[in-house]
Amino acid sequence: MIPYRPGDDVGPLEDWPFDNPASAYVIRAGNPRCSGRIDAGGPGHATRLGIWRCTVGSFDCTEQGDELMTILSGRCRLTDHASGKTYDLEPNDSHFVRDGTRVTWDVTEDLTKVFFGHKAGGY
């Protein structure tokens, strides 16, 4: 078991720039910076588990893989472009996003989440 609880130190993270062409990032507002770490799975695997952090700002992206996330700290609004639905997320909230979903992340407080992802063809 890899424990992640709101308020706990998640340890060191690496810079994760907005440079994956498949995600087609578009910065909408501010200067958001992301970092993260893969703790299990990852490249060449169908699943991955890790931590992701983003500073305040807004951006669009296409999600890569089915993902279940739980917010550990911070706040954001996630908007699904296809349905127009918005989801206000804060610590202890969990949310599921399907592979290929185009979303807008409006990060209003520096955000940290734990995630479990699955991509049928592998990451």
Secondary structure by P-SEA (a helix, b strand, c coil): ccccccccccccccccccccccccccccccbbbbbbbbcccccccccccbbbbbccccbbbbbccbbbbbbcbbbbbbbcccccbbbbbcccbbbbbccbbbbbbbcccbbbbbbbbbbcccc
